[in-house]
Amino acid sequence: MSRHILVYGLYCLGVVMLTMMAARDGYSPFATGGARGPMMFGSYGPTHK
């Protein structure tokens, strides 16, 4: 396995992990106001207007 494949795999894993964390925390970069911050845990549902 070459080093480039390993680095690319780690990059993809990081992107997937960050996407899952954003989905869990309800982060929306398009929310104009009223969105919950990324550090709140334990609640579910829509977090933007």
C-alpha positions as CSV (number, residue, x, y, z in Angstrom):
1,M,0.0,0.0,0.0
2,S,1.5,3.3,-1.0
3,R,1.7,6.3,1.3
4,H,-0.6,8.3,-1.0
5,I,-3.4,5.8,-0.6
6,L,-3.1,5.9,3.2
7,V,-3.1,9.7,3.3
8,Y,-6.2,9.8,1.0
9,G,-8.0,7.2,3.1
10,L,-7.3,9.2,6.3
11,Y,-8.5,12.4,4.6
12,C,-11.8,10.6,3.5
13,L,-12.3,9.2,7.0
14,G,-11.8,12.7,8.5
15,V,-14.4,14.2,6.1
16,V,-16.9,11.5,7.0
17,M,-16.3,11.9,10.7
18,L,-16.8,15.7,10.5
19,T,-20.0,15.2,8.5
20,M,-21.4,12.8,11.0
21,M,-20.5,15.2,13.9
22,A,-22.2,18.1,12.1
23,A,-25.3,16.0,11.5
24,R,-25.4,14.9,15.1
25,D,-25.0,18.4,16.5
26,G,-27.5,19.9,14.0
27,Y,-25.0,22.3,12.5
28,S,-26.3,24.2,9.4
29,P,-24.0,26.6,7.6
30,F,-27.0,28.1,5.9
31,A,-29.0,29.0,9.1
32,T,-29.5,32.7,9.4
33,G,-30.5,32.7,13.1
34,G,-31.9,30.6,15.8
35,A,-29.7,27.7,15.1
36,R,-28.2,25.7,18.0
37,G,-24.5,26.0,18.5
38,P,-22.2,23.0,17.7
39,M,-21.5,22.3,21.4
40,M,-25.0,21.4,22.6
41,F,-25.7,17.7,23.1
42,G,-28.7,15.6,24.0
43,S,-31.5,17.1,21.9
44,Y,-32.8,16.1,18.5
45,G,-34.8,17.6,15.7
46,P,-34.4,20.6,13.4
47,T,-32.2,23.3,14.7
48,H,-32.7,26.1,12.2
49,K,-35.5,28.3,11.1
